[in-house]
Amino acid sequence: MAPSTLPTGPTHPAHDRWERVKAVFLDALDVPDADRPDFVTRACGGDQDVAREVYALLESDRNAGSFCETPAAGLLGAGGFGGWAPAARLQPGTQVGDYEITGFIGAGGMGEVYRARDRRLGRDVAIKTVPADAVPGDATLRLLKEARHTSSLKHPNICTVYEVGESSGVPFIVMELLEGRTLGERQREGKLPLEEALRYAVQVADALDHAHGRGVVHRDLKSSNVVIEEGGRAIVLDFGLAKRLPQDDQVSKSTTLSEHGPAGTLTHMAPEVLLSGRGDARSDVWSIGVLLYDLVNGYLPFSGRTAFETSSAILGESPKPMARGVPLALRLVIERCLTKNPDERYQRAAGVRTALQAIVARRPWPIIGRWLIPNRRKGVRIAMATALGALAISAAIAIGTRSTPSFQTIALLPLENSSGQPTDDFYAAGVTDALIAQLGAVGDLRVISRTSAMRVGRSAKTPPEIGRELGADAIVTGSLRRSSGLIRLDLRLVEPERSAVIWSKTFERNSRDVLVLQAEAVRGLAGAVRSALRPGATERLTMVPAINPDVYEAYLKGRYEWNLRTAASLRLAIQHFTRTLELDPAYAPAHAALADCYNQLGTELVGVGSPREYRPRAAAEAIRALQIDANSSEAHAALGYVRHYQWQWAEAEKAFLRAIELNPSNALARLWYANLLMSRGRFDESLRQAYAARDLDPFSLIVNTNIGWVLTDARRYGEAIDHLTRTVALDPAYPQARRRLAGALASAGRYDEAFAQIDELLRLTNRSPSSLTMLANVSARAGRTVEARAVLRELLTMADHQYLPPGTIGAIYSALGDIDTAVEWMERSYDEGSNAVAYLASEPWNDGMRSHPRFQALLRRTGQQ
């Protein structure tokens, strides 16, 4: 990159040299720090003196920090006053009007700044001087005029101008002397905590609103022109470029900020100022947006290697993507400030201040350390938005709600993948899941679970038929399309009995904002069905973060595999969720989903590993999810599952109740809670929860199978058999329903029917350990002991090279009448924390061991007696 063309001017060698220094310095500002030495060396052509002065200016620019100091860039290019070389510095004791110079502070935007003593009032002040011969006469007059404008501003967040005068031909401005550091210095220590950044931004916006209300714009707002006093007060200074607006139009669209070209700092300059040198209060609003963007991201929204590249970015490019942790509402405020059309921005700083105050007032986030991070003490990590975000989302409610009847049950059918890529099926399925989960969590209505909606929705049935089968009085259909980094979601609300579309809306967002899109859609649907939002729902719908598209895609792939619920798919799901967390360790849903995977891999039915291996992993992931998001229903349910099988009965029940409170439509949470209640012998309560889960997911095989299990353990064998027979009819290839049906038939003494189910079970599972266990157990109870012992030997041989839940072996020995050996296996089951131990007291097949002293001891140790 070559330096910019050196400006022409007088042939005076010193002047030419200074122009060269200035040109190289200004170009070097646009070069990354690491590349600057090479650039300066090339640009200076081996002139060490020029290079030395350039480095001095760069150092000045980095260290600009006194209360009214402007970096060297401001010294060289601000306000169109032309370049000027440093003048002789005033020495302590010099008299400037009624003030005595006591020390040098630093280089200011048009000259130098000194500490001085007001001899009349006996107070310390700051004086900015501009040598009369350093700038053209009209510029001096403008400087004094604009400083007098600034002196009319009286605000706690604006540096007070006491006097504007001239002494021995030297114009000077007397200002309040402040003690503190500039915001730029504060930033160099590291990214500010969000709460602190917002506090300063509100004060700055309030200061500029005061100025705008008096017809004054700043024109050079940036972090080096904001000082932070020790008490936390932000003070805007250096209104040296300020311009009074016409009194008859304080936000005039044609106000000229500088008759001599654009004024201010390039990186903070509004497009209209770059193009025409004209601007108004809305140009200050742009600068507030740049300042706020820099505070919360740690980098500027527009930059380039050269001034030309920076200008081109400001004029024609979108701001750089913001950091993921910047909350939605704050991003919306910044985006509006940085809209290139001034008419679409806030029209004065008052609008910015009001929006920021709304964010601060809601303050739904924990602040720890230097930035928004997981709150390990309270277990919360929530990305925020505010009333502004709520307003943006609430627009989705506007269509059709007045004439729409209220509904009690809604079924959201699987979204059609309209991307034209079959590989995107997982994405449409994942967004369907997310919408169902969120709608159930925030709306005061029952939401049919995905499995049942999918089963019915993919049939050729009419809306009335779908509504009747699902028990839904409202149906949502829709499609999802991904292309060119955008996501488009089309939704339609159908009243099934009339097959009438009563509401429809299209939502479109950048893929980084897919969570925002989902929140908008949920809010729109809730309004369309006239569902009251549950307490806290508004905040949850507006506290939405941006997300890296790769993170969300990996997560949805994991959910797709999780929904298949096989040992192989769970392992694939773990791979996807692990990848999700590699990309974003603080994504709570992935931690909760990993907990679910580990919980299932340690169960008797999946049977791929010991709970001793998987349950600690599940607990760790569930706890981590709750540390990040304490309002995750899924994480509470996963933790309840863990606690249940750790025999922490009260803690498990508390977790399940919290999960259901957060999302009453969480069918799995209700199902797992039903299992807990069953293991405690609270069968009526268990069935209420299981039936509630069925209402939410009427065609779910696992839900219906577990209802049959509860009925069996409650010794209601006839009802269990009837229910499980209907469940098998739903899907004859589902092995768990046949397994539970065989158990219920055997418990009722109907062994021939039980063996018929077991034969089919063995075929379906290729003689899996769980199906062989059922065969041995039922054979022993039916008196076929030779066959039972043969199968038992087969199982013990399998246990040598693969995991086998010890509780299942104990049940076979119990059925064979070998109670001592049965209890030994149950003690092994206890040692590894097997799921079966939680049902020692409730499972009918344990009846043969109940009087054994060591079995009684197990009951006491696990709190079941």
HELIX and SHEET records of a PDB file:
HELIX    1   1 PRO A   13  ALA A   28  1                                  16    
HELIX    2   2 ASP A   33  ASP A   35  5                                   3    
HELIX    3   3 ARG A   36  CYS A   44  1                                   9    
HELIX    4   4 GLN A   48  ASN A   63  1                                  16    
HELIX    5   5 ALA A   72  GLY A   77  1                                   6    
HELIX    6   6 ALA A   78  GLY A   80  5                                   3    
HELIX    7   7 GLY A  137  THR A  150  1                                  14    
HELIX    8   8 LEU A  183  ARG A  188  1                                   6    
HELIX    9   9 LEU A  194  GLY A  213  1                                  20    
HELIX   10  10 SER A  223  ASN A  225  5                                   3    
HELIX   11  11 PHE A  239  LEU A  241  5                                   3    
HELIX   12  12 LEU A  266  HIS A  268  5                                   3    
HELIX   13  13 PRO A  271  SER A  276  1                                   6    
HELIX   14  14 ALA A  281  ASN A  297  1                                  17    
HELIX   15  15 ALA A  307  GLY A  316  1                                  10    
HELIX   16  16 LEU A  328  CYS A  337  1                                  10    
HELIX   17  17 PRO A  342  GLU A  344  5                                   3    
HELIX   18  18 ALA A  349  ARG A  362  1                                  14    
HELIX   19  19 ALA A  387  SER A  394  1                                   8    
HELIX   20  20 ALA A  395  ILE A  397  5                                   3    
HELIX   21  21 PRO A  422  ASP A  424  5                                   3    
HELIX   22  22 ASP A  425  VAL A  442  1                                  18    
HELIX   23  23 ARG A  450  GLY A  457  1                                   8    
HELIX   24  24 PRO A  463  LEU A  470  1                                   8    
HELIX   25  25 SER A  511  ASP A  513  5                                   3    
HELIX   26  26 VAL A  514  ALA A  528  1                                  15    
HELIX   27  27 ALA A  537  THR A  542  1                                   6    
HELIX   28  28 PRO A  549  TRP A  562  1                                  14    
HELIX   29  29 ALA A  567  LEU A  583  1                                  17    
HELIX   30  30 ALA A  588  LEU A  601  1                                  14    
HELIX   31  31 PRO A  611  ILE A  628  1                                  18    
HELIX   32  32 SER A  633  HIS A  644  1                                  12    
HELIX   33  33 TRP A  649  LEU A  662  1                                  14    
HELIX   34  34 ALA A  667  SER A  679  1                                  13    
HELIX   35  35 PHE A  683  LEU A  696  1                                  14    
HELIX   36  36 LEU A  701  ASP A  713  1                                  13    
HELIX   37  37 TYR A  717  LEU A  730  1                                  14    
HELIX   38  38 PRO A  735  SER A  747  1                                  13    
HELIX   39  39 TYR A  751  THR A  765  1                                  15    
HELIX   40  40 PRO A  769  ARG A  781  1                                  13    
HELIX   41  41 THR A  785  MET A  798  1                                  14    
HELIX   42  42 PRO A  806  ALA A  815  1                                  10    
HELIX   43  43 ILE A  819  GLU A  832  1                                  14    
HELIX   44  44 ASN A  835  TYR A  839  5                                   5    
HELIX   45  45 PRO A  844  MET A  849  5                                   6    
HELIX   46  46 PRO A  853  ARG A  861  1                                   9    
SHEET    1   A 6 GLN A  95  VAL A  96  0                                        
SHEET    2   A 6 TYR A  99  ALA A 107 -1                                        
SHEET    3   A 6 GLU A 112  ASP A 118 -1                                        
SHEET    4   A 6 ARG A 123  THR A 129 -1                                        
SHEET    5   A 6 VAL A 170  GLU A 176 -1                                        
SHEET    6   A 6 VAL A 161  SER A 167 -1                                        
SHEET    1   B 3 GLY A 180  THR A 182  0                                        
SHEET    2   B 3 VAL A 226  GLU A 229 -1                                        
SHEET    3   B 3 ALA A 234  VAL A 236 -1                                        
SHEET    1   C 2 VAL A 216  VAL A 217  0                                        
SHEET    2   C 2 LYS A 243  ARG A 244 -1                                        
SHEET    1   D 4 GLU A 416  ASN A 417  0                                        
SHEET    2   D 4 ALA A 474  SER A 483  1                                        
SHEET    3   D 4 THR A 409  LEU A 412  1                                        
SHEET    4   D 4 ARG A 446  VAL A 447  1                                        
SHEET    1   E 4 GLU A 416  ASN A 417  0                                        
SHEET    2   E 4 ALA A 474  SER A 483  1                                        
SHEET    3   E 4 LEU A 486  GLU A 495 -1                                        
SHEET    4   E 4 ALA A 500  ASN A 510 -1                                        
END                                                                             
